[in-house]
Amino acid sequence: MGCISKSLQNLSYSLFCRKKINRRLVKIRRNWDEISKAICGHGNHKG
């Protein structure tokens, strides 16, 4: 299982950023960072 959350986060960010929910996006991104760390380890994701 590779760590695709980085790519997924970038994609989600790009998509959400085009809509007018930036304030929610901030919360989503922070939560996603936590999820991402839980899945990938602490800043271990390369690729």
Backbone as XML, in Angstrom:
<?xml version="1.0"?>
<chain id="A" units="angstrom">
  <residue number="1" name="MET">
    <atom name="N" x="0.840" y="-1.196" z="0.000"/>
    <atom name="CA" x="0.000" y="0.000" z="0.000"/>
    <atom name="C" x="0.877" y="1.249" z="0.000"/>
  </residue>
  <residue number="2" name="GLY">
    <atom name="N" x="0.919" y="1.932" z="-1.126"/>
    <atom name="CA" x="1.704" y="3.166" z="-1.192"/>
    <atom name="C" x="0.940" y="4.326" z="-0.595"/>
  </residue>
  <residue number="3" name="CYS">
    <atom name="N" x="1.640" y="5.414" z="-0.423"/>
    <atom name="CA" x="0.986" y="6.577" z="0.163"/>
    <atom name="C" x="0.546" y="7.528" z="-0.931"/>
  </residue>
  <residue number="4" name="ILE">
    <atom name="N" x="-0.733" y="7.476" z="-1.275"/>
    <atom name="CA" x="-1.249" y="8.326" z="-2.350"/>
    <atom name="C" x="-1.958" y="9.542" z="-1.791"/>
  </residue>
  <residue number="5" name="SER">
    <atom name="N" x="-1.980" y="9.660" z="-0.463"/>
    <atom name="CA" x="-2.772" y="10.733" z="0.143"/>
    <atom name="C" x="-2.263" y="12.105" z="-0.267"/>
  </residue>
  <residue number="6" name="LYS">
    <atom name="N" x="-0.961" y="12.219" z="-0.503"/>
    <atom name="CA" x="-0.395" y="13.508" z="-0.918"/>
    <atom name="C" x="-1.014" y="13.945" z="-2.242"/>
  </residue>
  <residue number="7" name="SER">
    <atom name="N" x="-1.025" y="13.046" z="-3.206"/>
    <atom name="CA" x="-1.614" y="13.339" z="-4.511"/>
    <atom name="C" x="-3.099" y="13.604" z="-4.369"/>
  </residue>
  <residue number="8" name="LEU">
    <atom name="N" x="-3.751" y="12.776" z="-3.565"/>
    <atom name="CA" x="-5.184" y="12.913" z="-3.356"/>
    <atom name="C" x="-5.501" y="14.252" z="-2.721"/>
  </residue>
  <residue number="9" name="GLN">
    <atom name="N" x="-4.677" y="14.645" z="-1.751"/>
    <atom name="CA" x="-4.874" y="15.927" z="-1.084"/>
    <atom name="C" x="-4.723" y="17.070" z="-2.069"/>
  </residue>
  <residue number="10" name="ASN">
    <atom name="N" x="-3.681" y="17.005" z="-2.894"/>
    <atom name="CA" x="-3.452" y="18.054" z="-3.878"/>
    <atom name="C" x="-4.611" y="18.154" z="-4.848"/>
  </residue>
  <residue number="11" name="LEU">
    <atom name="N" x="-5.109" y="17.001" z="-5.296"/>
    <atom name="CA" x="-6.231" y="16.971" z="-6.220"/>
    <atom name="C" x="-7.472" y="17.558" z="-5.568"/>
  </residue>
  <residue number="12" name="SER">
    <atom name="N" x="-7.770" y="17.101" z="-4.355"/>
    <atom name="CA" x="-8.936" y="17.594" z="-3.634"/>
    <atom name="C" x="-8.835" y="19.090" z="-3.416"/>
  </residue>
  <residue number="13" name="TYR">
    <atom name="N" x="-7.637" y="19.539" z="-3.052"/>
    <atom name="CA" x="-7.415" y="20.951" z="-2.796"/>
    <atom name="C" x="-7.699" y="21.764" z="-4.045"/>
  </residue>
  <residue number="14" name="SER">
    <atom name="N" x="-7.200" y="21.310" z="-5.179"/>
    <atom name="CA" x="-7.416" y="22.017" z="-6.438"/>
    <atom name="C" x="-8.899" y="22.094" z="-6.760"/>
  </residue>
  <residue number="15" name="LEU">
    <atom name="N" x="-9.599" y="20.986" z="-6.578"/>
    <atom name="CA" x="-11.023" y="20.943" z="-6.895"/>
    <atom name="C" x="-11.813" y="21.840" z="-5.954"/>
  </residue>
  <residue number="16" name="PHE">
    <atom name="N" x="-11.553" y="21.714" z="-4.666"/>
    <atom name="CA" x="-12.301" y="22.491" z="-3.683"/>
    <atom name="C" x="-12.009" y="23.973" z="-3.799"/>
  </residue>
  <residue number="17" name="CYS">
    <atom name="N" x="-10.765" y="24.292" z="-4.143"/>
    <atom name="CA" x="-10.350" y="25.678" z="-4.208"/>
    <atom name="C" x="-11.134" y="26.442" z="-5.272"/>
  </residue>
  <residue number="18" name="ARG">
    <atom name="N" x="-11.606" y="25.728" z="-6.270"/>
    <atom name="CA" x="-12.341" y="26.384" z="-7.345"/>
    <atom name="C" x="-13.768" y="26.687" z="-6.939"/>
  </residue>
  <residue number="19" name="LYS">
    <atom name="N" x="-14.201" y="26.079" z="-5.855"/>
    <atom name="CA" x="-15.548" y="26.350" z="-5.361"/>
    <atom name="C" x="-15.461" y="27.351" z="-4.222"/>
  </residue>
  <residue number="20" name="LYS">
    <atom name="N" x="-16.620" y="27.828" z="-3.798"/>
    <atom name="CA" x="-16.609" y="28.889" z="-2.791"/>
    <atom name="C" x="-16.830" y="28.337" z="-1.393"/>
  </residue>
  <residue number="21" name="ILE">
    <atom name="N" x="-15.993" y="27.385" z="-1.019"/>
    <atom name="CA" x="-16.104" y="26.826" z="0.329"/>
    <atom name="C" x="-14.740" y="26.823" z="1.001"/>
  </residue>
  <residue number="22" name="ASN">
    <atom name="N" x="-13.998" y="27.894" z="0.796"/>
    <atom name="CA" x="-12.637" y="27.960" z="1.320"/>
    <atom name="C" x="-12.579" y="27.771" z="2.828"/>
  </residue>
  <residue number="23" name="ARG">
    <atom name="N" x="-13.556" y="28.305" z="3.539"/>
    <atom name="CA" x="-13.508" y="28.190" z="5.002"/>
    <atom name="C" x="-13.700" y="26.755" z="5.441"/>
  </residue>
  <residue number="24" name="ARG">
    <atom name="N" x="-14.593" y="26.066" z="4.766"/>
    <atom name="CA" x="-14.750" y="24.648" z="5.080"/>
    <atom name="C" x="-13.520" y="23.886" z="4.644"/>
  </residue>
  <residue number="25" name="LEU">
    <atom name="N" x="-12.967" y="24.303" z="3.521"/>
    <atom name="CA" x="-11.783" y="23.639" z="2.979"/>
    <atom name="C" x="-10.646" y="23.646" z="3.984"/>
  </residue>
  <residue number="26" name="VAL">
    <atom name="N" x="-10.488" y="24.743" z="4.680"/>
    <atom name="CA" x="-9.420" y="24.834" z="5.677"/>
    <atom name="C" x="-9.588" y="23.741" z="6.726"/>
  </residue>
  <residue number="27" name="LYS">
    <atom name="N" x="-10.820" y="23.574" z="7.207"/>
    <atom name="CA" x="-11.072" y="22.539" z="8.204"/>
    <atom name="C" x="-10.847" y="21.160" z="7.609"/>
  </residue>
  <residue number="28" name="ILE">
    <atom name="N" x="-11.342" y="20.971" z="6.396"/>
    <atom name="CA" x="-11.172" y="19.688" z="5.724"/>
    <atom name="C" x="-9.693" y="19.376" z="5.559"/>
  </residue>
  <residue number="29" name="ARG">
    <atom name="N" x="-8.931" y="20.367" z="5.131"/>
    <atom name="CA" x="-7.501" y="20.155" z="4.912"/>
    <atom name="C" x="-6.794" y="19.814" z="6.215"/>
  </residue>
  <residue number="30" name="ARG">
    <atom name="N" x="-7.159" y="20.478" z="7.284"/>
    <atom name="CA" x="-6.501" y="20.192" z="8.567"/>
    <atom name="C" x="-6.828" y="18.784" z="9.018"/>
  </residue>
  <residue number="31" name="ASN">
    <atom name="N" x="-8.095" y="18.413" z="8.868"/>
    <atom name="CA" x="-8.489" y="17.050" z="9.206"/>
    <atom name="C" x="-7.779" y="16.054" z="8.307"/>
  </residue>
  <residue number="32" name="TRP">
    <atom name="N" x="-7.675" y="16.401" z="7.023"/>
    <atom name="CA" x="-7.024" y="15.507" z="6.069"/>
    <atom name="C" x="-5.550" y="15.342" z="6.410"/>
  </residue>
  <residue number="33" name="ASP">
    <atom name="N" x="-4.913" y="16.423" z="6.871"/>
    <atom name="CA" x="-3.515" y="16.328" z="7.294"/>
    <atom name="C" x="-3.369" y="15.306" z="8.419"/>
  </residue>
  <residue number="34" name="GLU">
    <atom name="N" x="-4.313" y="15.334" z="9.348"/>
    <atom name="CA" x="-4.277" y="14.378" z="10.454"/>
    <atom name="C" x="-4.460" y="12.957" z="9.939"/>
  </residue>
  <residue number="35" name="ILE">
    <atom name="N" x="-5.437" y="12.774" z="9.061"/>
    <atom name="CA" x="-5.700" y="11.465" z="8.461"/>
    <atom name="C" x="-4.473" y="10.993" z="7.699"/>
  </residue>
  <residue number="36" name="SER">
    <atom name="N" x="-3.932" y="11.920" z="6.936"/>
    <atom name="CA" x="-2.766" y="11.642" z="6.105"/>
    <atom name="C" x="-1.591" y="11.180" z="6.961"/>
  </residue>
  <residue number="37" name="LYS">
    <atom name="N" x="-1.377" y="11.855" z="8.070"/>
    <atom name="CA" x="-0.287" y="11.482" z="8.974"/>
    <atom name="C" x="-0.545" y="10.103" z="9.569"/>
  </residue>
  <residue number="38" name="ALA">
    <atom name="N" x="-1.807" y="9.862" z="9.908"/>
    <atom name="CA" x="-2.156" y="8.576" z="10.499"/>
    <atom name="C" x="-1.904" y="7.440" z="9.511"/>
  </residue>
  <residue number="39" name="ILE">
    <atom name="N" x="-2.218" y="7.684" z="8.241"/>
    <atom name="CA" x="-2.052" y="6.663" z="7.211"/>
    <atom name="C" x="-0.589" y="6.515" z="6.831"/>
  </residue>
  <residue number="40" name="CYS">
    <atom name="N" x="0.070" y="7.630" z="6.606"/>
    <atom name="CA" x="1.399" y="7.599" z="5.993"/>
    <atom name="C" x="2.526" y="7.627" z="6.999"/>
  </residue>
  <residue number="41" name="GLY">
    <atom name="N" x="2.233" y="7.934" z="8.231"/>
    <atom name="CA" x="3.301" y="8.175" z="9.186"/>
    <atom name="C" x="3.601" y="9.665" z="9.192"/>
  </residue>
  <residue number="42" name="HIS">
    <atom name="N" x="4.533" y="10.080" z="10.009"/>
    <atom name="CA" x="4.765" y="11.506" z="10.197"/>
    <atom name="C" x="5.685" y="12.064" z="9.123"/>
  </residue>
  <residue number="43" name="GLY">
    <atom name="N" x="5.081" y="12.672" z="8.111"/>
    <atom name="CA" x="5.871" y="13.303" z="7.055"/>
    <atom name="C" x="6.712" y="12.308" z="6.274"/>
  </residue>
  <residue number="44" name="ASN">
    <atom name="N" x="6.276" y="11.075" z="6.222"/>
    <atom name="CA" x="7.054" y="10.035" z="5.559"/>
    <atom name="C" x="6.690" y="9.859" z="4.099"/>
  </residue>
  <residue number="45" name="HIS">
    <atom name="N" x="5.698" y="10.601" z="3.632"/>
    <atom name="CA" x="5.198" y="10.359" z="2.285"/>
    <atom name="C" x="6.086" y="11.008" z="1.226"/>
  </residue>
  <residue number="46" name="LYS">
    <atom name="N" x="6.648" y="10.156" z="0.379"/>
    <atom name="CA" x="7.450" y="10.647" z="-0.752"/>
    <atom name="C" x="6.877" y="10.041" z="-2.023"/>
  </residue>
  <residue number="47" name="GLY">
    <atom name="N" x="6.068" y="10.801" z="-2.732"/>
    <atom name="CA" x="5.531" y="10.266" z="-3.967"/>
    <atom name="C" x="4.077" y="9.924" z="-3.834"/>
  </residue>
</chain>
